[in-house]
Amino acid sequence: MKVGIFQFNGCDKCFAESLLLGGGHEVERVSVPASWKGGKLDVAVITGYLLPKDKSALDKIAASSGKMIAYGSCATTGGVFGLAYQRGNDIHPLSTLVPKEILNVDGCLGEVEELEAALWGKIPNDKSKLCEACSRHSTCQYLDDVVRQLEIEDGDEVCFNNKGFLCSGYVARSCKENCVGSGTPCRGCKPSIKDPSFRMLGMFATLMANVEVATEATGKGGTDKLADAPDALTRSVPDVSGSLFRFSLPASRLPLGKAPSAGNVLSDVFIGRPIEELPLITGLLGGLKSISFTLDVVEAYENGAGLAVSEKTKALRRELLALEKDLQAAVAKGNKEAYKAATSAIRKVAGNMNLSNVYFGGFKVPIQGYDDTTDYRSHVFEIKAGKYASGSVVYEIDSSGLVIAFTRKEE
């Protein structure tokens, strides 16, 4: 089977993960699709988020291919970069740009085992919900409160939703990244049902029947505007788009956002997000530089706000940075075994390739082989408005902890 794998915009983690495809394929890997010289393909695999300017390259690929696969959330639904849709960036899933049947392999990052199956025409059809397999056992009971995820996981097995955190396990499938196992609520990168974000919105709203939600009359016979004074909902879920549409905003059929752009996609992704979400977002979209990007964001706030960090935490972070270089070298050389070794070691410390265990002040859950968790566990921190900088990033947060400016220096 002749397979072309094309990396478009954004993160290159799925493109790198495709190194692990089994033998028996003649694979052509193309990092600059616009310069592809063409040729007949049995299957074209598309990774990365897509823009209207990519249509000519996609049309050429589609005309040369027997079938097409969207691999990873960026290609299937817009992915985390799709949050920039909120600020007018016309990001698209592959299915809206190519008039051809598309096989979708969802996930951030996409599972290479599912990609292998899709190459042979086997569409992943396991629609069982993450909640059904989760050891935390959701009860679907009404909530007494909704809380920001500034509070650190305490190690119990209570459902995140029952605690008042928003976890999309109700509408997502299990995946090998298992963010929940790293003390991080699921964001729904592998949907189990159609329109998962809207369904999760309805589900969480139902659970909040006992939660205080203040409204004010509009003068037009309704109370369709949240009150000016903060209530339990507006304090605890300050970023509805980022919380519920983390991977699917461009595919949601909502109108293109009208909020002013900061001038580039990356800044537009981060502006409006709460500070507690920043390490996860950088882990999702930083590609082969996710570790250094995430640690820049984390250490900027720690240094500026005076958060104490243990020597053990610093040592574990240095270990991760060394592993990032190993990962980059393995990808550059196309060395499958070195890639496996590096990703396995990263997952051991960081929880997964999304770095879900990495947080402000330390790590969220215990790391195998490091028994004294008090040496490196993260802790609750207070929000301090201000401008923070470290390494490649500069960002500013307001008094509620929402990002109001974000830049990453070009290397």
C-alpha positions in Angstrom: 0.0 0.0 0.0 1.4 3.4 -1.0 0.7 5.9 1.8 1.3 9.7 1.8 1.4 11.4 5.2 1.0 15.2 5.0 1.7 17.6 7.8 -0.2 20.9 7.4 -0.4 23.6 10.1 0.4 23.6 13.8 1.6 20.8 16.0 3.6 17.9 14.5 3.0 15.3 17.2 0.6 13.2 15.1 3.0 13.4 12.1 5.8 12.2 14.4 3.6 9.4 15.8 3.0 8.0 12.3 6.6 6.8 12.5 5.2 3.9 14.4 3.1 2.5 11.5 3.7 -1.1 10.9 5.6 -2.5 8.0 4.1 -3.4 4.6 3.5 0.1 3.5 5.4 2.3 1.1 5.3 5.6 3.1 6.0 9.1 1.8 6.2 11.7 4.6 5.6 15.3 3.4 6.2 18.1 5.8 5.5 20.9 3.3 2.4 19.7 1.3 2.3 22.8 -1.0 5.6 21.7 -2.5 4.6 18.0 -3.0 5.6 16.9 -6.5 2.6 14.5 -6.7 2.2 10.9 -7.6 -0.4 8.1 -7.2 -1.3 7.2 -3.6 -3.5 4.5 -2.3 -4.2 6.5 0.9 -3.4 10.1 1.9 -3.2 10.9 5.6 -3.7 14.5 6.6 -2.4 15.9 10.0 -2.5 19.4 11.4 -5.2 22.1 11.3 -6.4 23.4 8.0 -7.0 26.9 6.5 -8.7 27.9 3.2 -5.3 28.6 1.7 -4.5 24.9 2.0 -7.4 23.9 -0.4 -5.3 23.8 -3.6 -2.8 21.4 -2.0 -5.6 19.3 -0.6 -7.3 19.2 -3.9 -4.1 17.9 -5.6 -3.7 15.3 -2.8 -7.3 14.2 -3.1 -7.1 13.8 -6.9 -4.0 11.6 -6.5 -5.4 9.4 -3.7 -7.7 6.5 -3.5 -9.0 7.5 -0.1 -8.2 10.1 2.6 -7.8 9.9 6.3 -7.9 12.8 8.8 -5.5 11.8 11.5 -5.7 13.6 14.9 -8.1 16.1 16.3 -6.7 19.1 14.3 -7.6 17.4 11.0 -10.8 15.8 12.1 -12.5 18.7 14.0 -10.1 21.7 14.1 -8.4 20.6 17.3 -7.1 22.8 20.1 -5.8 25.3 17.5 -9.5 25.6 16.5 -10.1 27.7 19.6 -8.6 30.6 17.5 -11.9 30.3 15.5 -13.3 32.3 18.3 -11.2 35.2 17.1 -12.0 35.0 13.4 -9.4 32.5 12.3 -11.1 30.4 9.5 -9.9 27.0 10.7 -11.5 23.9 9.1 -11.7 20.2 9.6 -10.6 18.3 6.5 -14.2 17.2 5.7 -15.3 20.8 4.9 -12.4 21.4 2.5 -12.4 18.2 0.4 -15.5 16.9 -1.5 -14.6 13.4 -0.7 -15.4 10.8 1.9 -13.1 11.1 4.8 -12.1 8.5 7.4 -11.6 10.2 10.8 -9.1 9.0 13.4 -9.8 11.4 16.3 -7.5 12.0 19.2 -4.9 14.4 20.5 -2.6 12.8 19.8 -4.1 10.3 17.3 -3.5 6.6 18.2 -1.3 5.0 15.6 -3.1 1.7 16.1 -6.3 3.3 14.9 -4.5 4.9 12.0 -3.2 1.5 11.0 -6.7 0.0 11.1 -8.1 3.0 9.1 -5.5 2.4 6.3 -7.3 -0.9 5.7 -10.7 0.8 5.8 -11.6 -0.2 9.4 -13.2 2.8 11.0 -12.9 2.9 14.8 -16.4 2.0 15.9 -16.0 1.6 19.7 -18.6 4.1 21.0 -18.4 3.2 24.6 -18.1 6.2 26.8 -15.0 6.9 28.9 -17.2 7.1 32.0 -18.2 3.5 31.6 -14.6 2.4 31.9 -13.4 5.0 34.4 -12.5 3.9 37.9 -14.0 7.1 39.2 -17.5 6.0 38.6 -19.7 9.0 37.9 -23.1 9.0 39.7 -24.7 11.7 37.5 -26.0 13.3 40.7 -26.8 17.0 41.0 -23.8 19.1 42.0 -23.7 21.3 45.1 -21.0 23.4 43.6 -18.9 24.0 40.5 -15.2 24.8 41.1 -12.2 26.0 39.2 -9.5 23.4 38.6 -7.0 25.4 40.6 -7.6 22.9 43.4 -5.1 20.0 43.1 -6.3 16.4 42.8 -6.3 14.8 46.3 -5.7 11.2 45.1 -9.2 9.8 45.7 -11.3 8.1 43.1 -14.3 10.5 43.1 -15.6 11.5 39.7 -14.3 14.8 38.5 -17.8 16.0 37.6 -19.1 14.9 41.1 -16.4 17.2 42.5 -17.6 20.1 40.4 -14.9 20.0 37.8 -16.0 19.7 34.2 -14.9 16.4 32.7 -16.0 15.4 29.2 -15.9 11.7 29.9 -19.6 11.5 29.3 -19.1 12.2 25.6 -15.6 10.8 25.0 -14.0 7.4 24.3 -11.2 6.0 26.3 -7.7 6.6 24.9 -4.2 5.6 25.7 -3.2 9.2 26.7 -5.6 8.8 29.7 -5.5 12.4 31.0 -7.8 11.3 33.9 -5.1 9.0 35.2 -2.8 12.0 35.5 -5.3 14.0 37.6 -6.7 16.0 34.7 -10.3 15.9 33.6 -11.0 14.6 30.1 -11.4 17.3 27.4 -13.1 15.0 24.9 -10.5 14.7 22.1 -12.0 11.3 21.1 -15.8 11.9 20.8 -18.2 8.9 21.4 -21.3 10.6 20.0 -22.3 13.2 17.5 -22.1 16.9 18.5 -20.3 16.0 21.8 -19.7 19.6 22.9 -23.4 20.5 22.8 -24.3 17.3 24.4 -21.8 17.9 27.2 -23.1 21.4 27.6 -26.6 20.0 28.2 -25.3 17.3 30.5 -23.3 19.6 32.7 -26.1 22.2 32.8 -28.4 19.4 34.0 -26.0 18.5 36.8 -25.9 22.1 37.9 -29.6 22.2 38.9 -28.6 23.1 42.5 -25.9 25.5 41.6 -26.4 29.3 42.0 -26.7 30.9 38.6 -27.7 34.6 38.8 -29.6 36.2 35.9 -31.1 39.5 35.3 -34.1 40.6 33.3 -33.4 42.0 29.8 -36.6 43.9 29.7 -37.8 41.8 26.8 -39.7 39.2 28.8 -36.7 36.9 29.6 -33.6 36.4 31.7 -31.2 35.5 28.9 -28.2 37.5 30.3 -26.0 36.4 33.1 -26.0 38.9 35.9 -23.2 41.5 36.1 -22.3 40.2 39.6 -20.3 37.0 39.5 -22.1 33.8 40.6 -21.0 30.2 41.1 -21.1 29.5 37.4 -19.3 32.5 36.0 -16.6 32.3 38.7 -16.0 28.5 38.1 -16.5 28.1 34.4 -15.1 31.4 33.1 -14.2 30.0 29.7 -17.2 28.1 28.2 -15.7 27.8 24.7 -12.4 26.5 25.9 -13.9 24.1 28.4 -16.6 22.6 26.2 -15.4 23.1 22.7 -11.7 22.5 23.3 -11.2 20.3 20.2 -14.4 20.9 18.1 -15.1 24.6 17.8 -14.6 24.8 14.0 -16.7 21.7 13.5 -19.5 22.8 15.8 -21.3 24.8 13.0 -21.2 27.9 15.2 -20.5 31.2 13.3 -17.0 32.4 12.8 -16.0 34.4 15.9 -16.1 38.2 15.9 -13.7 38.9 18.8 -10.7 40.8 17.6 -7.6 38.8 16.7 -4.3 39.4 18.5 -2.6 39.0 15.1 -1.6 35.3 15.1 -3.3 31.9 15.7 -1.3 31.0 18.7 -2.1 34.1 20.6 -5.7 33.8 19.7 -5.8 30.2 21.1 -4.5 31.3 24.5 -6.3 34.6 25.1 -9.4 34.1 27.2 -8.2 30.8 28.7 -7.8 30.4 32.5 -4.3 30.1 33.9 -4.9 26.6 35.2 -5.5 25.4 31.6 -2.2 26.7 30.2 0.0 23.7 30.9 -2.4 21.4 29.3 -2.9 23.6 26.2 0.9 23.9 25.7 1.2 20.1 26.1 -1.4 19.6 23.4 -0.2 22.0 20.7 3.5 22.4 21.3 4.5 19.4 19.1 8.1 18.2 19.5 8.8 21.2 21.7 5.8 20.7 24.0 8.0 20.1 27.1 10.1 23.2 26.8 7.0 25.3 25.8 5.1 24.0 28.8 7.9 24.6 31.2 8.4 28.1 29.9 4.7 28.8 30.7 4.8 27.2 34.1 8.1 28.7 35.2 7.1 32.1 34.0 4.3 32.2 36.6 6.2 30.4 39.3 9.1 32.9 39.0 6.9 36.0 38.8 4.4 35.0 41.5 7.0 33.6 43.9 5.8 30.0 43.9 8.1 27.6 45.6 9.5 24.7 43.6 11.3 21.8 45.1 14.7 20.6 43.9 13.2 17.2 43.1 10.6 18.9 40.8 13.5 20.8 39.1 15.4 17.6 38.6 12.4 15.8 37.1 11.9 18.8 34.7 15.5 18.6 33.6 14.9 14.9 32.9 11.9 15.8 30.7 13.9 18.5 28.8 16.6 15.9 28.0 14.0 13.5 26.8 12.6 16.1 24.6 16.0 16.4 22.8 16.0 12.6 22.5 12.6 12.7 21.0 13.5 15.4 18.5 16.7 13.4 17.5 14.7 10.2 17.0 12.2 12.0 14.7 14.9 13.7 12.7 16.6 10.3 12.1 13.3 8.4 11.5 14.5 6.0 14.3 11.4 4.1 15.4 12.9 2.3 18.3 14.5 5.5 19.7 11.1 7.3 19.3 9.4 4.5 21.3 12.0 4.7 24.1 11.7 8.5 24.3 7.9 8.6 24.3 7.7 5.8 26.9 10.1 7.7 29.2 8.2 11.0 28.8 4.9 9.3 29.6 6.4 7.8 32.8 7.1 11.3 34.2 4.7 13.6 32.5 1.7 11.2 32.5 1.2 11.2 28.7 2.4 12.9 25.6 0.0 15.8 26.5 2.0 16.3 29.7 -1.2 16.1 31.8 0.9 15.5 35.0 2.9 18.7 34.6 1.6 21.6 36.6 2.5 24.8 38.5 4.7 23.9 41.5 5.3 20.3 40.5 3.4 17.3 39.3 -0.3 16.4 39.9 -0.1 12.7 40.7 2.6 10.3 41.9 5.3 9.2 39.5 6.2 5.5 39.3 9.6 4.9 41.0 9.4 8.2 43.1 7.8 7.2 46.3 8.1 10.4 48.4 5.4 12.4 46.5 5.8 15.4 48.9 9.1 16.1 47.2 7.5 17.0 43.9 3.7 17.3 44.2 2.1 20.5 43.0 -0.1 22.5 45.4 -2.9 25.1 45.4 -1.8 28.6 44.4 -3.3 32.0 44.5 -4.0 34.0 41.3 -1.9 37.1 41.0 -2.6 39.5 38.1 0.4 40.5 36.2 2.8 40.0 33.3 4.9 36.9 33.3 7.9 35.8 31.1 10.3 32.9 30.8 12.2 31.5 27.9 10.1 31.7 24.7 6.9 33.1 26.2 5.4 36.3 27.6 1.8 36.4 28.8 -0.4 38.5 31.0 -3.3 37.5 33.2 -6.1 39.6 34.9 -7.3 39.4 38.5 -9.5 36.4 37.7 -6.7 34.5 36.2 -7.7 34.8 32.5 -5.1 35.3 29.9 -5.4 38.8 28.3 -2.2 38.7 26.2 0.1 35.9 25.0 3.1 35.8 22.7 5.7 33.2 21.9 9.0 34.3 20.5 9.9 32.8 17.1 13.0 30.7 17.2 
